[in-house]
């Protein structure tokens, strides 16, 4: 029986390898959130249905294929996997740390080299659908939309002999806890937030303001346009190296940002439309869009990279093709998906108002990101 790490499973998903999952969590947890991939076959049989044996499901399992047993934390999957082995099933394994480990794995994927030296990386949090960015140029580093799991960035910086100088959040996050302040405290980096999103924060920060570009090594990061609101009132976009557009939670590859996570949907829907239909329209269509989230398994491209040309999105993203303003308003304010788990507590944590411990933070983040509206 093999113990698989979250990294090993992430590589299988990214490489589109075929494997089979037996998820033994309760059905409601499974329906809410699961491991998905182009060649992943999955069934859900709750653990409590398997306590007395696995004979009833043996005919549902593939022959000659790897079988990965998954549960919330690990224990139940080990128990079921051992039963399968005892029943003579070959190729059985389990996910170390369960879905909690899956939620927390970060996979660095190289986006590309920069014109004046250095590189840009996308950190794919595949189990959560979150994307963050690490720019390194001439020994200096900048991180955008850091996840709570700060060690991944710190280890990456150490391995690449990079000093982290700047940490930026495109907005005040509601779906995951930002690691920005922690990284800044550990490295001495400057931490930046949009001031319109920071009116209630309890800590010192640097203001992201339009025209105040940031230079990292030999690379210029244009804070342009700073005012790209809609998901939040201060949502910020960055242009890096005149090649890449980091859109935060405003624009995704197959969807657009939702405006309701601060209870301001009716107030912010007009800002969201202005950003998507006017401000971004003024930018070069050759820019490569790098969002802060993905929602669908097929958005993972070569090597796991999530990206698309701005021109491709205007041609193919349904959220950018709603000509009627009232129809657009209805699309982003009615029939929205459920809000992210514990999103109010996550916002308050990111404001510095509450300080949950590590296990509480982990529980707050369990589940999908749900920051998108599909047109």
Protein Blocks (a to p, Z undefined) as FASTA:
>chain_A
ZZddfklmmmmmmnopacddddfbdfklmmmoccddfklccddddfklmmnocklmmmmp
cehiacddddfkommmmmmmmmmmmnopahiacdehijmlmmmpccdddfbdcfkgpjdd
ddddfknopacddddeehiacdehiafklmlmmmmmmmnopacfbdcdfbdcfkbccfkl
mmmmmnopacdddfklmmmbcbdcddddehiacdehjaccddddfblghjbmmlccddeh
hlaccekjmbcfkbccdfklnopmmmmmmmmmmmmmmmmmmpcfkbccddfbdfbfklpc
ghhiacddfklmmmmmmklmcfblklmmmmmmgopacddehklmmmmmmnopaccdfklm
mmmmgccfklaccZZ
